[in-house]
C-alpha cells in the first residue's frame, strides 16, 4: 500500500501548523497532547514500515478524481451509518472554543487519527500478513484485504471504548472505521479517509 500523496501531506502540514496556532493562542491546552502523540507516532511508524510493504503508485493518472470519488463513497457510508445507528456521544471536555478553533480542532483530530490508524496501524497489519494470505471460514475464502479492513476498523473502535464505552456511539465508530479503512486499502491512499473524517468532524461542529 502506498499512502503518501500531496493531498495527505498538505493536510498533515497544515495540521502541524494548526497545533502550533492553538498551542500559542490557547495556552497549550492539554487535549492537544493526544493528537500530537498520534500524529508523531503515526508518522514514525509509517517511516518504519516504508519499504517493508509493497508500494503501488498506479493511481498517478486522474488521481485527484479518484481521491474525490473515494472520499464521497466514504462520506456516503458514514452518513448512512449515522442515520441508522442512533448515537449518544459523550460531550467533549475541551475548553470552550470559537467556531473557527473548533473546526481547527476537528481537522487536528481527524488527521492525527487517520495518520495513526489508517496510515500506521493498517499499514502494519498489511505488512505482518503474508501477501498470499487468505482466511478460510466454513468453506468460504476471505481475502486478506477484508481481514485487514475489519481488524483495523476494530482497533479504531476499541480505542474509542475509553470514551464511549459499549454503546451505539462505539458501534458507529466501528462502522466508520471499517469504511475509512476500506477506502484507504482500495484507493491505496490515505487522503480519502482524511478528507471524509475532517468533513464528518466539521459537520459535527456546525450542526
N, C-alpha and C positions, 0 to 999 in steps of 0.2 A: 504494500500500500504506500502510495506517495501522497502525503497530506499537505505538503508545502505548496502554496500558491500565493500570488501577490495580494489577493484579497485578504486571506487569513493573516498574512504578515502585516498588512496595513492595520487591521483591527487589533492585532497584538501590540503593535507600536503605539497606536492611539490609546489603547487601554493602559499601557505603562504611563503615558502622559497624563491620563485622567487620574491615575493613582497618585501621581506626584501633585496634581492640582488639588485633589481632596485632602491629601496629607498636609499640604501647605496651608490651605484656607479653612479647613475644618479641624485643624489641630491634631492630625493623625488619628482619626477615630479608630478604636480597637477592632471594629468589624472589618477593617481592611486587611488585617493580619491573615485571615483565611484565604481570600483571593490572591494575595501576594504569594502565599505559600504554594497554592495550587498552580499558579502561573509559572513560578520559578521551577518547582519540582517537575511540572509537566514538560517544560522546555528542556530541562536537563535529561529527563528520561527519554524524550524523543531523540536527543543527541546520542544517547547511549544505544538505542536500538536502530539508529540510522545505519544503513549498510548491512544490518543483520536480517532485514526482511526485504522481500522482492519489491522493487520500486516500479511504478507504472506511470509513464508520462503520456499515455495515449489520449489524454483529454486536451492536449495543446490546441487543437483545432476547434474553433467555436466554444472555447472553454467557458467564457462568460455566460453564454446562453445556457449551457448545460448546468452551470452552477445555479443560475436563476431557477431553472426547471426543478432541480433537486430541492432547492430552498422552498419553493412553492409546494412541492409534494410533501415535504416535512411539515410545513405550516398547516396544510390541509389536514394531515393526520392528527396533529396536535390539537387543532380546533375541534375536530370531530370527537376526539377523546375528552376534551374539556366540556363539551356539551352532553356527553353520555355518561360521564363519571362525575357525580356531584362531589364537589371538593370543599373542604373547610380548612383553609390554610392558616397556620399559626401566624399571628401578627408579628411583624419584624420588630426586633429590639433596637433597630438602627435609630440614631438620633434624628430629630425632626429635620427633614431636608426640603429644600425648594424643589419644584418640579424638575428643573434642569439638573440639579445634583442627583435627584432620584433616578432620572434617566441615565445619567453617567454611571451611577451605581449599578443599574440594570445591565449596562454594557460590561462593566468590570466583572461582575459575577458570571455573566454568560460566557464571555471569552475565556476567563480563567478556568471555569468548569469544563468547557469544550477542549481547551488545550490539554487539560489533565485527563479527563475521562475519554474523550474521543481520540485525542492525539496520542497520549501516552498509554492509557490502560488498554484501549482497543488495539493499538499497535503492538503492545506487549503480548496480548492474548493471541493475536495473529502470528506473532513470532514463535511462541512456545509450541503451537500446534504444527505438526509436520504438514508440508504442502499438500500431500495427498490424503489428509485426514478426513474420514467420514464416520459418522456415528450411526450404527445400526440400531434400530428400535422396532421390535415387533414386525420384522420383515421389511420395514421402511429404511431407506438410507438417507440420512440427514447430512446435507452439505456442510463443510467446515464453516462457511460464511454464516450460515444460520445459527450454528452453535456459538460462534463468536459474538454475533449480534445479541443473542439472548443473555449470554454470560456478561457482556459489558453493560447491557441495559440493567441487568440485575445488580451489578456492582454499584451503578449510579443510584438505583432505588435504595439499596442497603445503606449507602452514605446518607441519604435523606431521612432514614429512620430516626436518626438522632434528633431531627427537628419535628417531624410529623408523626412519628410512632407508626403503629399498624393502623392505617386509616385509608380512606378513599383518596386523600391527597397523595399518599405514598403510591397507591395504585396508579394514579395519573402520572406520577413521576416515572414509574416503571414503564408505562406505555410510551411516554415521551422519550425516555432513554433508549428504548428499543428502536423507535422511529429515527431518532438522531443518529444512532449507531448505524442503522441500515443505510441511511443516505451517505454517511461517511464511507462505509465499506464499499458500496456500489458505485459511488462517484469517484472514489479514491482521492477525495479532497475533504478537508475539514471545514472549509468556508461555508458550505450549505448549512451545516449544523450550527456554526457560529451565527450566521445571519438569522436563521429560524429562532434560535434561542434568544437572541437580542430582541427581535420583534415581539416575541412572547413576553419578555420582561418589560418592554416599553409599554405594551398594551395593558399590562397589569398595573402600571403606574398611572396611566392617563384615564383608565376606566374606573 
